[in-house]
Amino acid sequence: MLRELNDTQIEELLKGQVIGRIGCHSEKTMYVVPVNYVYDGANIYCHSAKGMKIDMMRENPEVCFEVDKIKDITNWQSVIAWGKFEEIQDLDEKQKVLQKLVDRITPYIMDDSVTREHGFVDEESDVGTKVELIMYKIMVSKKTGRFENR
């Protein structure tokens, strides 16, 4: 039987996962893509190279974000959040956000080659100088969650 997550459970799931999915829509096209993220209780922070996702969110900043934790087909939790995409322009803020992402994701990296492929840098000061990353946040305006546990 499906049930609703309470506010505390929603926050725990958003803060506890490292991969979520952004849904965006522009020019009659919908696009859903997985991203690494960090959640601070108000905003979801991500990074990306320029591409379809960034182009679409620049065109239409209203997005949806989904995260789940699945043990099996009858034991799972899922949260959907709605919000607005905002690109981070300030270099100091970009560096801080990237460091938060690196700190959050590093324990899950199994191979040193992954860091460069995903745009991670050795030093905060490399952002904007050695690596051109688009840092952004989703300012969350609404959240809902469901779960099943048998």
N, C-alpha and C positions, 0 to 999 in steps of 0.2 A: 504494500500500500504506500502510495506517495504521501509524503508529509512535507511541511514547510520548515526550513531552517529558521531559527530565531536570529536576531541581530548579532548576538555574540558569535554564533556558529558561522554566520556569513563572514564576519570580520576574520575569524580564525582561518577559514578556508582561503580567503583572499590573501591573507598574510602568509599562509603556510605553503603555498604552491609557488613554482618558479616559471611554469609555462601556462599561458592562457591563449585565448583566441580573440582576435579583433575582427569584428564585422563592420564593414563600411560599405557605403553605397554612393555611386556617382554616375551620372550620364546613363541611367537605366541598367547599370551593372552592379551586382552585389559581389562582394569579395570577403572571404573569411580566411584568415591566415594565423598560424601559431606564432607567438612571440615570447621571448624571455621578458620578465617584468619584475618590478618590485612595487609593493603597495604600502603606503604610509598611513592609511586610515582615512585619507581624503582623496588622494590622487594615485593613479596607476602610472608608473614611469617606465618608458621603453626607449629603445634606440633602433635605428634602421639606416641602411643606405637608401639613397633615392631610388624610387621604383613605383610600381603600381599602387601599393598601399599608401605611400606618402602622397602621391599625386591625388588619389581619391579623397583622402582625409583633408587635404588642403582645399579641395573643391567643395566638399561637404563635411564639416567638422563633427557632425552628430554621428556618434559611433556606439557600438554595442561591444561588450567584453564578456567572455565566458571563461570560466575556470571550473575544473572538476577534479574529483578524487574518486577513482573507481577501483574497488577491490574485486568485484565480480558483478554479474548482470543484475543481482538483487541486493547489492550492498555498495551504494555510491552516494556522493554528494555533488551538487552542482550549483553554481552561483552565476547569475547574469546581472551585469551592471550596465547602465546607460550613462553616457556622458559626452563631453565635448573635447575633441582633440585640440591641443594647443602646442605649437612648436616652441621649444625653449631656445631663445636667442642669446641670452646672456652667457658668456664664456665661463664665468665662475660657476653659475648654476649648472651648466652642461657638465663641467668637470665633477661636481658633487654628485649629480645624478648618475653619471657613469661609474663613479666609485661605489655608489650604493648597489648598482647592478652587478659590478664585478664581485663585491663582497658577498652578495646574495647567491650568485651563480657559481662562483669558484669551487665550492665543495662538491659540485656535481660534475665538474670537468674531469674526464678520465685521460685526456691526451693533450699535451702542450700545444699541438698544432691547432686545436679548436679555438684558442684565444684569438689568434690573428684572423681566422676565417670568420669569426663572429664580431670582429671589430673591436675587441678588447685591447687595451693598451697597457704598457708596463707602468707608466706614470700618468697621473691626472693631467699634467701639463701637455701631454701628447695630443689631447683632444683639441681639434681645431688647428693643429700645427702639422702633425704627422698623419693623423687619421681624420677624414671628413665624415663624421657621423651626424645624423639628424637625431637629436634628442627631443623627446616630446612627452607630454603627459596627457592623461585622460582625466579631466575633472569630473568625478563621479557625481551624478545627480540623483540616481535611483538604483536600488539593488534589490534583488529577490533571490531566494534560494530554495531548493527542494532536495529531498533525499529519500532513499529507500534503504531499509536495513531489515533483512529477514534473518 
